[in-house]
Amino acid sequence: MSETNENITRLDLDGKEIILIGTAHVSRHSADLVKEVIEAEKPDSVCLELDEQRYQTITAGSKWQDADIFRIIKEKKSTLLLINLVLSSFQKRIAKQFGINAGQEMIQGIASAKAVGANLVLADRNIQTTFARIWHGVGFGGKARLISEIVFSIFSTEEITEEDLEKLKSQDMLNSILNDLTASFPKLKRPLVDERDQYLAQKIKDAPGKKIVAVLGAAHIPGIKEEIYKEHDLPALSQLPAGSRAPIIIGWAIPIMILALIAYTFIVHPAAGIQQSINWVLWTGSFAALGAALALGHPLAILAAFVAAPLTTLHPLLAAGWFAGLAQAYVRRPNVREFENLSEDIYSLKGFWNNKVTRILLIVTFANIGASVGTIVGGIDVVRLFIENL
């Protein structure tokens, strides 16, 4: 049986009393509620919607001053880091609007658990596993649409009121949001919400003690109330998706086809083959350079994008943006202060472009997007010249 009172849900399960607190991650009221419930209930365990990585970030902070921008680019993590920064900027901007820390309810949960001597349980799935399962499931079109919608929502200047935040914790509003999410991205809801509901539910009911308090985003409460009565395989939910061979095959097939068409055209019509090669260089190089320029890259970074793109677009394991980013980092290397200012600069679109770190990440991403567009346009042009000279 269960008893629900506003943002608190009580469940009885196999002799355990489980108290679920539904929160908004940037609400001062949520942090106050967490403190009040834990200190009043004095549970044996406190479960938090955190994994180890996010727990370390909250407790120790992001040690940006230790980061190496060259290593980030070489390890192909620049776009992932940029997306993470964009996502965190939205939450931090709202939190700053209300004068609180993002994730304050989790910080309060940690402090209150220590104050009452409760076991602290990090109940959420590893964030990288969730990202990997999301990315694997939405397809190419879904990836492009998801990124565009995230970026547009992040840089919206519309402010949200504290009342709006509290509405996010109401069951009617919650169901509406989830229904919209399912309609827009039906494959996204499963790894982002459903699987994590299952993972969180299992971790909560496995927590030691007879009385458990769980601090959760309100979006997970309905699912957990249903899933907590079932058994779930945590290792299976933690598995990374198996890589598909299709992207690898396509990644090599396209450049091989382009090179074969140019080579054949050279044989039957050398002048047309030369024109194909020139057009390929101009299309791929120009679009990659345009991407770097839109990100306000240094002239050397723009040049690096132009020179690298005709070759990197023919090799699936290379990317023009990496060379542009490395060139930008060489001439405009971020200092310690730039890394330390990231948490402030990511509040705004202007900050993203002014900070040397995010400028490099933008250059890498935009140059890669430009090179991809150039590959499509240049490939069509190569095919056109091939057909015209058969």
N, C-alpha and C positions, 0 to 999 in steps of 0.2 A: 504494500500500500504506500501511497505517497501523500504528502501534505505540502501545498505550495502557498507561500505568503509573499506577494510581490516578487522580489528578486531572490528569495531563499526557498529552496526546495528540500524537503526532508524525505528520505527514503529509508525503509527498513529492509535489510537484505541479509539473510542467514545469520541473524543475531547481531548484525552490525547496524549502527545508526550512521547514515551517510547524509551530510548536509552540503548541498550544492549552492554556491553563491554565484549568481549570474552578474557579470560586470561589463561595463564599457571601458575599454583599455585606457581612455584618456579622461575619465570622469573622477573628479574629486570625491563625489558622493560614494563611488564604488570603493575607493581606498578607505574611507571612513567606515563603510559597512563591513569590509573585511576585518578591520581592527576590532570593531564592536563584536562581531560574531565569534571570532577566534578567542578573544579574551573572555567572553561570556561562557562559551561552550567548553573551553579547555580540552580540545580533542587529543587523541593519541597520535594522530598523523594529520598533516596539512599537505594536500596535493595541489600543485600549481600547474597551470597550463604553460609550462616551460620545458625545454629540453636543456641538455648540458651546455650547449653553445650559447643559448640566449640567457641562461642563468649566469654564465661567466661574464657576458656582456653587461648584464644588469649590476652584478656585484663588483666586478673589477673595472668595468668601463672598456670602451674600445681603445686599445693602445695604438692609435694611428701613428704616433711618432716613431714606432718601430717598423712601420710598413716600408716596403721597398717597391716603388712604382715600376721599376724595370722588371722585377720578379713577377709582379702581378700581370704585366702584359705578356711576358714570356710563358707563363703558366696558363694563359688563355682565360684568365679570370676577370678581365676588365669589364666586359659587358655584364656579367653576373653581379659584380660589385656595384656597377652603375645602377642596375635595376634594384638592388637591395637599398642603395642610398635614396633612390627616388621613392620607393615604398615607405621607408622610414621617415622621409621628409614630411609626408602627409600627416602621419601620426604625431610627429614632433611639432609641426606647425599648429595643430589643434591644441596640443598640450601646452605650448607656449602661450596661446591665446588665453588659456584659463589659469596660467601661472602654476602649472604642475608638471611633473616629470611624466613622460610617456611610460606606461607600465607601472605607474605608482601603486596600483592595487597589488601587483606582484611583489614589489619592494616591501609593501606593508605586510603582505602574507609571510614573507621571509622573516621580517622582524618580529611579527607577532608569534610565529611558530617557535622562534628561539625564546621569546619571552615566557611562553607557557610550557616550554620543554617538550614540544611535540616533534615527532619525526617529520622531516621535510622530504617529500616525494616529488621528484620532477617527472610529471605524468605525461608529457606530450612527446610525440614522435620527433625524431631528429629533423630539423627544418630542411636540411639538404635532401633528405629522403623524400619529404613532401614535395619540394620543388621539382625533384627529378621525376616523380610520378605524375605531377601536373604537366610538366613539359612534354613528357612522353605521350600523354593521352590526348592533347588538344589538336595535334596535327599542325601542318605548316600555316594554313589559313587561320586557325585558332590562335597560334602563337602571335601572328602579326596583329590580329584584332585585339587580343588580350593586352599586348604591350601598348598599342595605341590608346586603348581606353584607360589604362592605368596612367599613362603620361598625361592625357587630357584631364583626368580627374585630379591628379596630383597638383597641377599648376592652376587649378581653378582658384579664383580669388574670393569665392563665396565663403562667408564665415558661417560657422555653425554655433547654435546657442547651446547652453547647458541643458535647456529643456529638450532640445533635439537629441542630445546625447542620452538623456534619460528615456526618451521614446524608443531608442534603439534596444532598450532592455525589456520592452513590453512584448508579450507573446504575439500579439496581432501584427505589430510592425516587423518582428523577427520573421514570422512566416511569410510576410509579403516580400521581404528581402531575399529569402531563400528561394521563393518561387521565381522571382526575377532572375536570380543567379542561374537557376536550372534552365530557364527559358533561353537565356543568352549563351550560356556555356554548359550544356548538359554533361559534358565529360569532365568539367572542372570541379563540379560539386562533390563528386565521389572522393577523389584524393584529398581535397581541401577540407571538406566537412565530414562526410560520412565515415571515411576510414579513420580519421582522427577521433571521431566520436567513439568508434569501437576501441581504438587504442587507449584513449583516456578512460573509458568506462572500465576496461580490464585493469589498468593500473590503479584506479581508484578503489575498486573492490578487492584488489590484492594488497592494498596498503595495510601495514600492521596496526593492530589495535581494534577496539570495539566501536570507537567513535571517530569518524573521518570527516574533515572539512575539506572541500575542494573549491578552489578559486578558479573560475572559468569565464571565458568570454560568453556572453549571453547566447550567441549563435549555437553553442554546443549543448545547451541545457536540454532542449527537446530530444535530441538524438541520444544523449547519454541516458536520459530517463528510460528510453526504450532498450538501448544496447546493454545496459548494466545487468540485465537479467539473463544475458546470453554469455557463452564462453567464446573468447576470441584468441586467435593464434598470433601472438605478438611478433615472433620471428617472421611469419609470412607477411604481416603488415609492414615490416621493416625492410623487406627486400627491395633492392633497387631494380627497376625494370630492365629486362633484357634488351640489349641494344639491337636494333633492326639493321639488317644488312642492306636494305634498300637505299638509305641515304649514302652509304659508302659506294654502292654500285653506281648510283646516279651521279655522285660527286666525281667519279672517275670517267664515267661514260660521256658526259657532256664535253669536258676538255679534249678527250680522245677524238670525239666526233668533230669538234671545231678544227683540231690540228689535221685530221684526215681530209676534211673538206678543203682547207687551205693548201695542203700538200698536193691534192689532186688538181686543184685549180692551177697551181704553179706549173704542173706538168702539161696541161692542155692549153693554158693561156697564162704565161708568166706575168704579163702586165696586170692581169686581173688578180693573180695571186699576190702580187706586191700591194695592190690596192686593198685587198682583203686584210693583209697584215697591218697596213697603215691604219685602216678603219678600226681594226680591233684595238690597236694601241690607243687611238684617239678616243674611242667610245669608253672603254674600261678606265683608261687613265683620267679622262676628263670628269667622269661621274665620281670616281673615287676622290679626285682633287676637290671637286665641288663639295662633297660631303665634309672633307677636312676644313674647307673654307667656311662652310656654314657653321661649323663648330668653333670658328675664329682661331684656326690653327696658325702657327708661325709659317712664314713662306717656305721654310725648309721642310716642315711637316706636310704642307700641301704638295711640294715637289716630290717628297718621298712617296706619297700616295699615288701620284701620277706615274712615277717610274715603276713602282712595285706592282700596281694593279694588273697590267697586261700579262705579267708572269704569274702572280699569285692566283689569278682567276683560272689559270690552267692547272693549278695544283690544289687539291682539296684540303691539304694539311697546312696551307699557308693562307694568310689574309693580309690585304693591303693595309688595313687599319692598324695592324701590329707595327708595321714599319713606320707609318705616320705617327703613331703614338710614341714609339721609341725616339723618333726624331724630335718630337715636341718635348719629351722628357729630357732629352740631351740639352736643348737650348733653353728650356724653361723648367728646369728641375725643381720640383716642390721642396720647400724647406720644412723643418719641423713644425713651424707655425701654421703652414698651409694644412697639414694633416690635423693639427689640433683644432683648427677653425672649421673643420668639416661639419661638425655637429651644428654650428650656427649657419654656415653658408648654404646648407642644403634646404633651408626653409623656403628659398625663393628661386625662381628661374634665373634671375640675375646672379644669385650666389653660385648656382651651378656653373655658369659661364665664367665668373670672375675667379673662382678658386682654381689654382693650378692643377690640383689633383683631379677634380671632376672635369676640368677642361680637357685633360688628357684622355679620360675615359670617354667623353663625348666625341673626341676626335677619332678614337679607335672605332667606336660604334658607327658614327656617321660615315666614315670613310669605307667601312665594310658594307654598309647599306648601299652607298654610292657605287661601289665596285660590283655589287650584286645586280643593281639596275643596269650598269654598263655591260655586264655579261649578257643579260637578256637582249639589250638593244644591239650590242655588237654581234651576238650570235645570230640574230635575225638578219643583220646586214651581211654576214659571211654567207649565210644560206642564200640570200638574194643574189649575191654576186656569183655564187656557185651555179645556181639555176640559170642565170642569164648567160653564162659562158659554157654551158654544156655542149 
